[in-house]
Amino acid sequence: MPKSDAPNGVGAGIFPPLPSFFRKLVSFSLTLMLTFIGLMAVTFVIGRVLPTDPAMAIVGNRASEEVYQAMRLQLGLEKPIIVQFWLFLKSALHGDFGQSIMTSRPVVDDIKRFFPATLELATLATFLGIIIGIPMGVVAAVNQGRIIDHIVRVLGLIGYSVPIFWLGMVALLVFYARLDWLPGPGRFEFYYEGVVTPVTGVILIDSAIAGEWEVFRNALGHIILPASMLAFYSLAYIARMTRSFMLDQLNQEYVLTARVKGLPERTVIWNHAFRNVLVQLITVIGLSYANLLEGSVLTETVFAWPGIGLYITNSLFNADMNAVIGGTVVVGVCFVGINMLSDILYRMVDPRAR
Amino acid sequence: MADIQNITDGGLRTWLLSDSPANAFQARAQRAYVGWLTFKTNPIAMIGLIIIALLLIVAALAPVLTAGEGIEQDLANRLLPPSGEHWFGTDELGRDIYDRIIWGARVTLYIVFLVSIIVMPIGLLIGTVAGYMGGWVDTVLMRITDIFLAFPRLILALAFVSALGPGLENAIIAIAVTTWSPYARLARAETLTVRKSEYILAAQIQGASTWRIVISHVVPMCMSSIIIRLTLDMAGIILTAAGLGFLGLGAQPPLPEWGAMISTGRDFLLDQWWISTIPGFAILIVSLGFNLLGDGLRDVLDPRAASE
């Protein structure tokens, strides 16, 4: 069976075969731009059109008529909707999403503060997912149909089926409340607040740079549970895809040839079959990473992790639409960006996809 | 009549397995039966089917299986641990958690059913029309689909619900809006494989309209892959709905929605573990059931993937 260019349909069909590199670049930029404008249009509809009265949402229903009208003017609500969208797009491109009602700071500054925490969590979780998920998938494929294969498959299906926020709560109950092996919610104990000056915003890196090993240990303890929860989802996905790609490769003739040549099984699996799988896994890992960036919303809520997900949900409950829109756009752009990047990487590594 | 006569003469099994089906109905019945036989040999898929069947039975028999509707408060008996009288204990308002789990099955099925009947027609329509018509229609429709495909789903659903206002129906709309795009892609891919077939050509020569061809000749060819995908997506839909419920944006109290139940138990987690833990198991088991069933269905309906 001929293999499709991109597994999972990611990016499949976006790029028709084009003769020259230049035309490819143009088509790629066009796709990127269209997706971005689409993202902005949808968030604009969510933030400005769907709420019955955005001005009322900000000033509240007890404000005087003057205040209300002033807010309408400030938001530009008297202008035609297409002009409003253009203004929204223009300020967003300048990195301006307005003020947050909740923190009374520019939304961009808030995002700069909250985003590194999410990045830290998602990166560690993806890392764990890769180093556990890939070997699991390979072992399952090599032992297809045996008990270990079934265990990996069922574990993967559970990873797909479990409500992550619930698993996080159970983990807190067991490892924090009952066994007291790990610290509770939050990013570090409150008395370490302000000990480390933020450089990157990633607490594990910042504390290591500053040589504050006590803070580092504390932060590491705090990140273990939420990162493991997200890693479980990630490894379920990575293991499942690795298994399926590996099975594909193991049935190819070159693997048979390698075996007939008398190469040790280890070499056949890792140096021959797995090498080809690795290329396909780029897209899978990219997709899983992008999913974790957004999927951390619920995990962050459970673990009181001060990331972008918690920021968005808290803003939701305070009807702080500027913050919600800003957060959604940032996560959306990262999501699209990572998917595009993994697509480009895939095309660079796999000559068949060029 | 002839069919019934044949069935009674040779036995149902013989009729279903005969080498030469006498008519289209028999051929179809045979395909379903052989599919079922393959399905039956797959223990994982059978477990999934049993779980979903149980879910349907429990939801249908909810009034028989419980004393109330899961919303009756009994403040004298709040926060009771699981016992013979309250199998899963009671929550902070003295409501029986067993009752609420049983009635929650209805809410879950309601969500899954509504999302499916919104998402399937939209995806099928956009995908088949794009694939069959080709040209600029295809380009425009697929660009729109790609844009939705590129979005982070949960965040978008969150933002949608916050704009529309919390509630079960709004949560369902938000989930549907963020779920339809892969179905359009899938339907388009299936359409492209049949577009140039001779039976389509035959229909065109007979003068069938585009709509007629799309609806009665193309759509049925896409159904099996759409159904597999939908079954596999059910778990995701349930989890998203539960997540929205957990954040307080989905079903509103006192409706016994499992995600919202986990959320209310959060404040009592350390001392009254059962309030949150038990609804979580319910979600886990049902999503697992759909995933197992979807895997099994794929093996039966899509022999290409079965070789994996």
Interface residues (C-beta under 8 A of the other chain):
Chain A: M1 G9 G13 I14 T31 L34 T35 G38 L39 V42 T43 I46 G47 L50 P51 R153 V154 L157 I158 Y160 S161 V162 P163 I164 F165 W166 L167 M169 V170 L172 L173 A177 S244 L247 D248 A290 N291 L293 E294 G295 V297 L298 T301 I312 T313 L316 F317 A319 M321 V324 I325 G327 T328 V331 G332 F335 V336 N339
Chain B: I44 M142 R143 I144 D146 I147 F148 A150 F151 P152 R153 L154 I155 L156 L158 A159 F160 S162 A163 L164 P182 R185 A235 G236 L239 A242 G243 F246 L247 G248 L249 G259 I262 R266 L269 L270 W273 S276 T277 P279 G280 I283 L284 S287 L288 F290 N291 L292 D295 R304 E308
